[in-house]
Amino acid sequence: MNKKYFARSALSLLVGAALGGLSATAGAAAPTLSEADFEQSKTIYFQRCAGCHGTLRKGATGKSLEPANTMKLGQERLEKIITYGTEGGMNNFDDIMSADEIKKMATYIQMEPPIPPEMSLELMKERHHVFVDPKDYPTKPLHGRNWENFFLVIERDVGKVAVIDGDTKEVVAHVPTGYAVHVLKAAEHHDKLHAENAGRFWYTQGRDGKLTKIDLWQTPDKMKVAEVQIAYDARDVAVSGDGKYVVGGGYWPPHFVIADAHTMEPLKVVSARGVNVDGEYVNESRVAAIYDTPNQSSWLVSMKELGQMWQVHYDDIDNLKITKMDTAKFLHDGFYDPSGRYFQIAANASNKMVVVDTETDKSVATS
């Protein structure tokens, strides 16, 4: 594996593909791309395609794009599909990608998919940065604005979050975060001891796996107080009710990571790989939605390809208790009922709604 080659691919989040993967099979007829075109297509695939078809192209809500399937369709047919979309629900990309990019993508998906590396806890710690020591956090807002009426807006492609003053309609800051932030959530602090800080700290999860902590009491240039990269591809984040921990869920590697909410130091990695509801082992089991449980010291973590909801009790992270509830594939997003006890989530590719009881750690209904 040529590590220097992959280090140059700063924009590509599917880092670590072997150079030997630039050709699907031996022989003159095998689809090929130059290194530069392969890197460009790899980046576009991550940005536009992996969310539905999977990092390894084995399919999820979208069909499998492994070479065994795509080579049967051929270059011309694939270009038309990417250009115009399909009746099955894939949108057209001719208004997003150029004709040349579409041509290269059609070739790219006929080649063996590059397999990204794993990410160890040690590597996460190397990619952990504290910009403001928690001991130096201010005891009151430093900017004189009504921070409780701030709005946070995701600026997707520039990798920033805009902080907007709801009173004056002014942009207070553009906070650098991970690329294409998918979710941002506030520390609500259900316990009364930290109630005065409710809504002060925000945590973002970028699609490049970067977890960022934002402090709305800081001056605009110091609102980004800490960050850590917990995956190469990620989607959701949640904060524990007591404000001690933050958890980020990875698409690749398929795992979730518990970090110290104060410093953002990564503490524990939990693999999402396992046997799904059909009894099949799933290597690319992606972590989709994560929610703090209002009435329990736990998070609900949805395992997209496993078809399971995991209730993760964080009151003792050294001896983590996890209840795995069989539900339905492919879990995506949901919400609590007014009592905060029952959680409802859509399994979009199964066309089902699932309800779990957070008090008993059980799945109670599927429709």
C-alpha positions as CSV (number, residue, x, y, z in Angstrom):
1,M,0.0,0.0,0.0
2,N,1.5,3.3,-1.1
3,K,0.8,5.6,2.0
4,K,2.4,8.7,0.4
5,Y,0.1,8.4,-2.5
6,F,-3.0,8.3,-0.3
7,A,-1.8,11.2,1.9
8,R,-1.9,13.4,-1.2
9,S,-5.6,12.7,-1.6
10,A,-6.6,15.3,1.0
11,L,-10.2,15.7,-0.4
12,S,-10.9,12.0,-0.6
13,L,-12.4,10.5,2.5
14,L,-12.0,7.0,1.2
15,V,-8.3,7.0,2.1
16,G,-6.0,4.0,1.7
17,A,-6.9,2.4,-1.6
18,A,-4.2,0.2,-3.0
19,L,-2.6,1.3,-6.2
20,G,-3.1,-2.1,-7.6
21,G,-6.8,-1.4,-7.4
22,L,-6.7,0.8,-10.4
23,S,-7.6,-2.1,-12.7
24,A,-10.5,-4.5,-12.2
25,T,-9.0,-7.6,-13.9
26,A,-6.0,-8.5,-15.9
27,G,-6.3,-8.0,-19.6
28,A,-6.6,-5.1,-22.1
29,A,-10.4,-5.0,-21.8
30,A,-10.4,-4.2,-18.1
31,P,-11.7,-0.7,-17.3
32,T,-8.8,1.6,-16.3
33,L,-8.3,5.2,-15.1
34,S,-5.3,7.3,-14.6
35,E,-4.2,7.9,-11.0
36,A,-5.6,11.4,-11.1
37,D,-8.9,10.4,-12.6
38,F,-9.2,7.5,-10.2
39,E,-8.7,9.9,-7.2
40,Q,-11.2,12.4,-8.6
41,S,-13.8,9.7,-9.1
42,K,-13.1,8.2,-5.7
43,T,-13.8,11.6,-4.1
44,I,-17.0,12.2,-6.1
45,Y,-18.2,8.7,-5.3
46,F,-17.7,9.4,-1.6
47,Q,-19.5,12.7,-1.8
48,R,-22.4,11.7,-4.0
49,C,-22.8,7.9,-4.1
50,A,-21.5,6.1,-1.0
51,G,-24.5,7.2,1.1
52,C,-26.8,4.9,-0.8
53,H,-24.6,2.3,-2.4
54,G,-22.1,1.9,0.5
55,T,-18.4,2.5,0.8
56,L,-17.6,-1.0,-0.5
57,R,-20.4,-0.7,-3.1
58,K,-22.2,-3.7,-1.8
59,G,-25.5,-1.7,-1.8
60,A,-27.8,-0.5,0.9
61,T,-30.8,1.7,0.0
62,G,-29.2,1.7,-3.4
63,K,-28.2,-1.3,-5.5
64,S,-24.9,-3.1,-5.4
65,L,-22.3,-1.4,-7.6
66,E,-19.7,-4.2,-7.4
67,P,-17.9,-4.9,-10.7
68,A,-19.7,-8.3,-11.1
69,N,-22.9,-6.2,-11.5
70,T,-21.8,-3.0,-13.2
71,M,-19.6,-4.7,-15.9
72,K,-22.7,-6.5,-17.2
73,L,-24.3,-3.1,-17.8
74,G,-21.3,-1.7,-19.6
75,Q,-19.9,1.8,-20.0
76,E,-22.6,3.3,-22.2
77,R,-25.6,2.0,-20.1
78,L,-23.9,3.1,-16.9
79,E,-23.4,6.6,-18.2
80,K,-27.1,6.9,-19.1
81,I,-28.1,5.7,-15.7
82,I,-25.9,8.2,-13.9
83,T,-27.0,11.0,-16.3
84,Y,-30.7,10.5,-16.3
85,G,-31.4,8.5,-13.1
86,T,-33.8,5.5,-12.8
87,E,-37.5,5.0,-12.2
88,G,-36.5,3.1,-9.1
89,G,-35.6,6.3,-7.3
90,M,-32.1,7.2,-8.3
91,N,-32.0,10.9,-9.2
92,N,-30.3,12.3,-12.3
93,F,-26.7,13.6,-11.9
94,D,-26.4,15.6,-15.1
95,D,-27.0,18.8,-13.2
96,I,-24.4,17.9,-10.5
97,M,-21.6,16.2,-12.4
98,S,-20.1,17.2,-15.8
99,A,-20.3,14.8,-18.8
100,D,-16.6,14.0,-18.3
101,E,-17.1,13.2,-14.6
102,I,-20.0,11.0,-15.4
103,K,-18.0,9.1,-18.0
104,K,-15.2,8.6,-15.4
105,M,-17.6,7.5,-12.7
106,A,-19.1,4.9,-15.1
107,T,-15.6,3.5,-15.5
108,Y,-14.8,3.8,-11.8
109,I,-17.7,1.7,-10.6
110,Q,-16.7,-1.1,-13.0
111,M,-13.4,-1.4,-11.2
112,E,-12.7,-3.1,-7.9
113,P,-13.7,-0.8,-5.0
114,P,-10.8,0.5,-2.9
115,I,-11.0,-0.8,0.6
116,P,-10.4,2.1,3.1
117,P,-8.2,1.4,6.2
118,E,-9.5,0.9,9.7
119,M,-9.1,3.7,12.2
120,S,-7.6,2.8,15.6
121,L,-8.2,4.6,18.9
122,E,-4.5,5.5,18.8
123,L,-4.9,7.3,15.4
124,M,-8.0,9.1,16.7
125,K,-6.0,10.4,19.6
126,E,-3.4,11.7,17.2
127,R,-6.2,13.6,15.4
128,H,-7.6,15.0,18.6
129,H,-7.0,18.8,19.0
130,V,-7.9,21.1,21.9
131,F,-8.0,24.7,20.9
132,V,-9.3,26.1,24.2
133,D,-8.5,24.3,27.4
134,P,-11.8,23.6,29.3
135,K,-10.1,25.2,32.4
136,D,-10.1,28.4,30.4
137,Y,-13.7,28.4,29.4
138,P,-15.4,31.7,30.3
139,T,-18.0,31.8,33.1
140,K,-20.2,34.2,31.1
141,P,-20.5,35.1,27.4
142,L,-17.6,37.2,26.1
143,H,-19.4,38.9,23.1
144,G,-22.3,40.7,24.7
145,R,-24.9,39.1,22.4
146,N,-28.1,37.2,23.2
147,W,-26.5,33.8,22.6
148,E,-29.7,32.0,23.5
149,N,-31.2,33.3,20.3
150,F,-28.3,32.2,18.1
151,F,-29.0,30.0,15.1
152,L,-26.5,27.5,13.7
153,V,-26.6,26.8,10.0
154,I,-24.6,24.1,8.2
155,E,-22.5,25.4,5.3
156,R,-22.1,22.0,3.8
157,D,-19.5,22.2,1.0
158,V,-17.2,24.7,2.6
159,G,-17.0,22.7,5.8
160,K,-18.3,25.3,8.2
161,V,-21.2,26.2,10.5
162,A,-22.5,29.7,10.5
163,V,-23.5,31.2,13.8
164,I,-26.3,33.7,13.3
165,D,-27.6,36.3,15.7
166,G,-31.4,35.8,15.7
167,D,-31.9,39.4,17.1
168,T,-29.8,41.3,14.6
169,K,-29.8,38.8,11.7
170,E,-26.0,39.2,11.6
171,V,-23.6,36.3,10.9
172,V,-21.5,36.2,14.1
173,A,-19.0,33.6,12.9
174,H,-18.2,30.9,10.3
175,V,-16.8,28.1,12.5
176,P,-14.6,25.6,10.6
177,T,-15.9,22.0,11.1
178,G,-15.7,18.8,9.2
179,Y,-16.7,18.5,5.5
180,A,-20.4,18.3,4.8
181,V,-21.6,18.4,8.4
182,H,-24.5,16.0,8.5
183,V,-25.9,16.6,12.0
184,L,-25.3,19.1,14.8
185,K,-26.7,18.7,18.3
186,A,-26.6,20.8,21.5
187,A,-25.7,19.6,25.0
188,E,-29.1,19.9,26.7
189,H,-27.9,18.7,30.2
190,H,-31.0,17.0,31.7
191,D,-29.4,17.2,35.2
192,K,-30.1,20.4,37.1
193,L,-26.4,20.9,38.0
194,H,-25.6,21.9,34.4
195,A,-28.9,23.5,33.4
196,E,-27.3,26.9,33.1
197,N,-25.1,25.6,30.2
198,A,-28.0,24.0,28.3
199,G,-27.6,25.0,24.6
200,R,-24.2,26.6,25.1
201,F,-22.1,23.7,23.6
202,W,-22.8,22.3,20.2
203,Y,-21.3,19.2,18.6
204,T,-21.1,18.6,14.9
205,Q,-20.5,15.4,12.9
206,G,-18.9,15.9,9.5
207,R,-19.1,13.3,6.7
208,D,-15.3,13.2,7.0
209,G,-15.6,11.8,10.5
210,K,-14.7,15.0,12.3
211,L,-16.5,15.7,15.6
212,T,-16.3,19.4,16.4
213,K,-17.2,21.1,19.7
214,I,-18.5,24.7,19.5
215,D,-18.9,27.1,22.5
216,L,-21.3,29.9,21.9
217,W,-20.0,31.9,24.8
218,Q,-16.6,32.4,23.2
219,T,-15.6,35.3,20.9
220,P,-16.3,34.5,17.3
221,D,-12.6,33.5,16.5
222,K,-12.5,31.0,19.4
223,M,-15.9,29.3,19.2
224,K,-14.3,26.1,17.8
225,V,-12.9,24.7,21.1
226,A,-12.0,21.1,20.2
227,E,-12.2,18.4,17.5
228,V,-11.4,14.8,16.9
229,Q,-11.7,12.6,13.8
230,I,-13.5,9.3,14.7
231,A,-14.0,7.8,11.2
232,Y,-13.4,8.5,7.5
233,D,-17.1,8.6,6.8
234,A,-19.7,9.4,9.5
235,R,-23.2,10.7,10.0
236,D,-24.5,11.4,13.5
237,V,-23.6,12.5,17.0
238,A,-25.3,12.6,20.4
239,V,-24.5,14.0,23.8
240,S,-25.1,12.2,27.1
241,G,-27.8,13.7,29.3
242,D,-25.3,14.5,32.0
243,G,-23.1,16.3,29.6
244,K,-20.1,14.0,30.2
245,Y,-19.8,12.1,26.9
246,V,-20.4,12.6,23.2
247,V,-20.8,9.7,20.8
248,G,-20.1,9.7,17.0
249,G,-21.3,7.1,14.6
250,G,-19.2,5.9,11.7
251,Y,-20.2,4.6,8.2
252,W,-16.5,3.6,7.7
253,P,-15.0,2.1,9.7
254,P,-18.3,0.7,10.9
255,H,-18.2,1.6,14.6
256,F,-19.2,4.3,17.1
257,V,-16.8,6.2,19.3
258,I,-17.4,7.6,22.8
259,A,-15.4,10.7,23.6
260,D,-15.1,13.0,26.6
261,A,-17.6,15.8,26.0
262,H,-15.3,18.4,27.7
263,T,-12.1,17.8,25.9
264,M,-13.2,15.6,23.0
265,E,-10.6,13.0,23.8
266,P,-11.7,9.7,22.3
267,L,-12.2,7.1,25.0
268,K,-13.9,3.9,23.6
269,V,-14.5,2.4,20.2
270,V,-17.3,-0.1,19.7
271,S,-17.6,-2.1,16.4
272,A,-20.9,-2.1,14.6
273,R,-20.1,-5.3,12.6
274,G,-22.2,-8.3,13.3
275,V,-25.0,-10.7,12.2
276,N,-28.1,-9.0,10.8
277,V,-31.8,-9.9,11.3
278,D,-31.5,-12.3,8.4
279,G,-28.7,-14.3,10.0
280,E,-26.0,-12.9,7.7
281,Y,-22.7,-11.5,8.8
282,V,-22.3,-7.8,7.7
283,N,-18.9,-6.3,7.4
284,E,-20.1,-2.8,6.4
285,S,-22.7,-2.2,9.1
286,R,-23.1,1.5,9.2
287,V,-24.2,3.5,12.2
288,A,-27.0,5.8,11.2
289,A,-29.0,7.8,13.7
290,I,-27.9,8.2,17.4
291,Y,-30.1,9.8,20.1
292,D,-29.7,10.4,23.8
293,T,-32.5,8.8,25.8
294,P,-34.5,11.4,27.8
295,N,-35.4,9.1,30.7
296,Q,-32.4,6.8,30.8
297,S,-28.6,7.1,31.0
298,S,-28.3,5.6,27.5
299,W,-28.2,6.3,23.8
300,L,-30.2,4.7,21.0
301,V,-27.9,3.7,18.1
302,S,-29.4,2.5,14.9
303,M,-27.5,-0.1,13.0
304,K,-28.5,0.4,9.4
305,E,-27.6,-2.8,7.7
306,L,-28.0,-5.1,10.8
307,G,-31.6,-4.0,11.2
308,Q,-31.0,-3.5,14.9
309,M,-31.5,-0.8,17.5
310,W,-28.8,-0.8,20.1
311,Q,-29.5,0.7,23.5
312,V,-26.1,1.7,24.9
313,H,-26.0,2.5,28.6
314,Y,-23.2,5.1,29.3
315,D,-23.3,5.1,33.1
316,D,-20.3,2.8,33.1
317,I,-18.4,3.0,29.9
318,D,-15.6,0.7,31.1
319,N,-18.3,-2.1,31.4
320,L,-20.6,-0.9,28.6
321,K,-24.0,-2.5,28.7
322,I,-25.5,-2.8,25.2
323,T,-29.0,-4.3,24.5
324,K,-29.4,-5.3,20.8
325,M,-33.0,-5.2,19.6
326,D,-33.9,-6.9,16.3
327,T,-36.0,-4.5,14.3
328,A,-35.9,-3.9,10.5
329,K,-33.4,-2.9,7.7
330,F,-32.4,-0.1,6.9
331,L,-32.9,2.1,9.9
332,H,-32.5,5.7,9.2
333,D,-34.0,8.4,11.4
334,G,-36.7,8.8,14.0
335,F,-38.1,10.7,17.1
336,Y,-39.4,10.2,20.6
337,D,-43.0,10.3,21.7
338,P,-44.0,13.2,24.1
339,S,-43.2,11.0,27.1
340,G,-39.6,10.4,26.0
341,R,-40.0,6.7,26.6
342,Y,-40.9,5.4,23.2
343,F,-38.7,5.9,20.1
344,Q,-40.0,5.6,16.6
345,I,-37.7,5.1,13.6
346,A,-38.2,4.6,9.9
347,A,-36.6,1.6,8.2
348,N,-36.7,3.2,4.8
349,A,-35.7,0.3,2.5
350,S,-38.0,-2.1,4.4
351,N,-40.9,0.4,4.2
352,K,-41.5,-0.1,7.9
353,M,-41.8,2.0,11.1
354,V,-40.3,0.5,14.3
355,V,-41.1,1.4,17.9
356,V,-38.7,0.6,20.8
357,D,-39.4,1.0,24.5
358,T,-36.3,2.7,26.2
359,E,-37.5,1.7,29.7
360,T,-37.5,-2.0,29.0
361,D,-34.8,-2.0,26.2
362,K,-37.2,-3.9,23.9
363,S,-38.6,-3.5,20.4
364,V,-42.4,-3.3,20.9
365,A,-43.9,-2.7,17.5
366,T,-43.2,-2.9,13.8
367,S,-45.7,-1.8,11.1
